[in-house]
Amino acid sequence: MTKPHALLTCLVTLSVTSYAFLSQPHAASAREASPPAHTLTIQQAVDRAYTRYKAVSDGANASYIPYLAKADTKLYGIAVVTTNGKIFKAGDADYLFPVESIAKVFTLAHVLKAQGTDVIQKKIGVNATGLPFNSALAVELNNDKLTGSPPPGNPLVNAGAIATASLVEGHSPEAKWESVLSTASAFAGRQLALNKDVYTSEMADNQHNLAIAILLQSYNYLYADPTETIDLYTRECSYNVSAQDLAVMGATLASGGTNPVTHKKVTDATTSARVLAVMATAGLYNTSGEWLYNVGLPAKSGVGGGIVAVVPGKMAIAVYSSALDTAGNSVRGQLAIQSVAHDLKVSIFQINTN
């Protein structure tokens, strides 16, 4: 087997190149909406955000995935789902697009529920890595930490998500995939489906993720066959969702694991709380700290253009818009969610002094 440091030599150029693309500061907060003169209803806040940012054309599609590169940048949808099942939306909230990295949230929830809340902290880690989401260098650096933090680092970066996928139970690859998809479908409240074009496209160019899986295996932090794990990981990033689906999925976490639309218990409150904590640490790639500082909500984005933010106990806000900033987050998605969150005053750090 190729030694870890030889793999690092092969991958460091890719990691540095990725860092150059992903680490530039984003400008989403520059157009932060001024506070309204009066308290808005949820629908008014959604409509206000949709109208305010409909003309924004900043950002670019993810060019390294052909299917995403050709997405229509004019499509733009917002959805809010409350914990009592009410749905508010504007624009293209029903348009289907690849879930990409947002899927990591729900596979994480599946593994936590099945294997207990300690498994992720012990086998993967929950700290931000400080490096791009697809970094192989982060695996090497975390492995050398005196703290004993596991080298995958965090279940919402690629290495950690690959390790999380390797923990999914099942007697066959298909059984594992069924577990992942059925969990995601339960969160969405409807049967989700694989986008075969996206899956095929990403599997044809997945050498970097496979190398990360082999590197993790060399350190005994991969818990299944690398090739089968990468296939599962790629499938989980390739099912279709809409902004409304994401809002329902986020609202399920907000309600402590019960889907507010179907009223079915998908997970438990303890698992939901742990998932939201991890979303706060690494949900928006390298800009997660800025997001939490400016918006104050745990969230997760994907390079497919989706983003979902969760207000524990109240609601979830989701947006689809394919154009991304240089960190890999939807430009209009960030602006719209920040606008809705500020208008409704739903930051988890909001202090009521009245």
N, C-alpha and C positions, 0 to 999 in steps of 0.2 A: 504493500500500500504506500502511496505517496506520503511522505512525512508532512506534518502540519506546516513547517516553515517553508517547505517547497511550494505548498499550496498558497501560502501567503505571498510568496514571490510572484506567483502567477496572477494573483488577484489584486495586489496592491495598486497596480496601475488602474484597474477598473474601479477600485474603491475611490481613488483620488479623482478620477474623471467624474464619477458619480457625485462626489462631494462638490466639485466645481459647479455642477448643474443644480444641486439641491440646497446649497448652503447660503445662497444669497438672501438678503432680507426681503420680506414681502411688503407690499404697499397697500394691503387690503384695508388697514385701519385708517388710511389717509382720508377716506371719504366717510368717516363715521357720521351717521345722521345726527343732527341736532335734536335735543329732546322735544317731544311734542308739547304743545301748550296745555293739553289736558290728557287725562288717562284714556288710553285706547283699549278697545276690545281686542281679542286675539285676531279676529278677522281683519280688523282695521290695521293692526300692526303688520300682518302678513301682506295685505294690499299695499301698505305704505312702502315696505321693503321691496316688494316686487316692482312697483312703479319707479321707485328711486334709482334702482340699479339695473333696470331693464336695458338701458342703452350702454352699459359698461362693456367695453370690448378688450380690456386688458387681458394678458395671459396668452397661453398657447396650449393646444392639446398635447397629451403625452405622445411624442413622436416615435418612441421606441417600440410601441405596440401598434401595428398597422391598423387594427380595427378602431382603436381609440384616436389615432391620428386623423381619421376621416370623419369624426363625429361633428355634428352640426353645432357650431358654437352659438347659434342664435337660440337654441333650446334652453329654457330656463324655467324651473319650477320650484315652488316652495310648498311645504306641507308642515302643519303642526297637528299633533295628536295628543290629546290630554289623557290623564290617567283614568278619567271616567268615560273614555271612548269617543269623545267629540273630535271631529276632523275639520280642519280649516286649511284651505289651499288656494294657490293662485298659479297661473301659468301652466307649464308642462309638468305638473306634479305626477302625472300618470305615465309618463314616458319611461320605457324600460332601458336600462343601461347596465354594463358590467359592474358588479359590486366592488371588485378589486380588494384593496386592503381593509375595507370596512368589515369584510367577512371574518377577519381575525378576531374581532370582538365576540362573535357568536360561537366560533369554534372554541375560543377561550372559555366562554360560559359553559359550553358542553363539558369540557375536560374538568373544570372546577367542580361542577355539580356531580360528575361521575366519580371523581377521584379525591375530592376534598380540597379545601382552600389552601392547604400547605404545599400541595404538589408543585404549583407554579413557582412559588418563592424558592423552594428547595432545588428544583430541577432546571429552572429557566432564569428566574430573577425578575424583579419588578422595577428596577431603576432605569432611568433614561441612559442611553449609551453615550450620548454626546457626539455621535457620528451619524452619517446618513443611514437611512432605513435599510439599505441593501449592502451595508459594509461588511466585508469579511475581516477587515482589520480590527473591528470592534470585538470579534470573537477572540482573537489573539490577545488583545489588550485586557479584556475582562478576565481571561484565564490567568493572567499574571497578577491580578489584584490580591493584595494581602488580606482583603476582607473576606475572601472566599466566595464572592458573588459568582454565580454560575455564568459561564461565558456567553450563552445566548443573550443574556442581558435583560430583555423585555419581550413579552409575548406579542407586542404590536410592531416590532421591527422584523425584518425577514428571517434572521437567524432564530429569534425566539418563536416566531410563528411557525417556522418549519419544525422546530423541536416540539411545539404544542401539537401540531398535526401528527407527529410521530407517537404521541400519547393517546390518540383516539383509539378506542377499543374496537375490535372486530376480527372475525376469523379469516377475512379476505379483504383485499382492497375495495371491492364493491360494497362489502358490509360497512366498512369504515366510511366510505363516501355517503352511503345511505344515512348513517348516523349524523354526519355533518349537515347534509341537506335537509334532513327531517327536522333537526334542531333549528336551522335557519328559517325553515318554512313555518314552524310553530311560532317563532318570534314574529314573523310577518303576518301570520294569520291566514295564509293561503299557500298553496303549493308553488314553490319556486322551481325554476328550471335552469339547467346548464345552457350557457351560450356556447355552442360547440365551435363556432368560428373563433371566438376569443381563446378558448381552451387550446385548440389546435395551433393557433398562432403563437401562443405563449410557450407551449411545450416544444415547439420547433426551435426556440431560442432561449432555452432555460439552463444553459451551461453554468452560469454564475450561481444560481440558486442551488444547483446540484453540487457544485464545488463547496458551497457553504455547508450543505448537508454532510458531505464527506468529511469536511474539517470538524464539524461537531461530532461526528462519529469517532474520529480519531481521539477526541478528548472524552469520549464516553458520555456525551450529552445529547445523543440521538437515540431514540428508543424503539426504532423500527428500521426496516431496510431503507437506505437512502433513496433509491430510485422510486420505490413505491410511495415513500413519503412525499417526494417532490411532485409526483402525479396527483396525490391527494391535495397537496397544498395549492397546486395550480388549478385544480377543479374548484376548490373552495373560493378562489378569487374570480371565478368565471361564471358564476350564476347571475342572472339578471334580477334587478330590483328597480323600483321607482322611488321617487322622493317620498311618496306616501307610504310605500313599504318600509323605508328606512325610519320614517317617523313612528310607525306602529312598532317597529322593532325597538327603537329607542324608548318609546313610551312603556314597553313591556319591562325594560330595565328600570325606568322611573317608578313603576308601580310595584317594584320588588319582585318581579318575575311572573306576574299574571298579565296575560295579554288583555289590554283594555277593550279590544274589539270583540274577540272570541270568548273572553272571560276564562280561558284555559290557563292553568298554571304551567308555565314553561320551565321555570327555574325557581330558586328561592331567594329570599331577601339578602341572605349572607353572600351568596354568589353574585347577585346584582351589585351589591356594594363594592365587592372586590374588583369586579369588572370596571365599574365606573372609576375607581381609584387608578387603575392601570391606564384607562383612557385619558385621565388627567395628566399622567406622566409622559405619555408618548403618542397621543392620538393624532397630532398634527405634525408628525415628523420633527424636524429640527426647530420648528417654531412653536412647539407645544407650550413652552413657558410664556411666550408673548401672547399666545391665544388665551391662556388661563388668566394672565394679568389683565388683558383688555376686555375679555368677554365673561370670564368667571364661570365657565361651564365645562364639564368633561365632554369631549367630543372625539369623533374619529372621521378622518377623511380617506378618500381613495383616489388613485390617479384616473379612475373612470369619470371623475367629476362630481361624485357624490360626497356629501358631508352631513353628519348627524350630530346634534348636540342634545344633551339630556339635562333636564331640570328635575332632580330627584323629588319624587312625590307629587309632581305637577304635570309635566309634559315632555315631549321631545320635539325638536325643530330640525327639519331636514331640507336640503336644497340639492338640486341637480343643475350644474352648469359645467360644461366640459373643459373650458379654458382654465389652465392652472398657473399659479405663480411658480417661481423658481424653486420653491421648497416642495412642490408637488400637491398643493392644496388649491381647490377651486377658488378663483378670485371672487366671483359673484357670490359663491356659497358662503364665504367668510363674511363678506359685507352684509349679506341679507340676514344671516343668523345673528350677527352682532347687532344689527338694527332692531330685529324683533326682540332680542334679549334685553336690550337697553330700554326699548319702549315699554316692555312689560315688567321691567325691573326684577328679573329672575336670576341674577347672578347668585351662585351659592355662597358668595362672600358678602352679599348685600346685608347691611345692618340697618334695621328699622329703628330710628331714634325717636319716632313719634310716641 
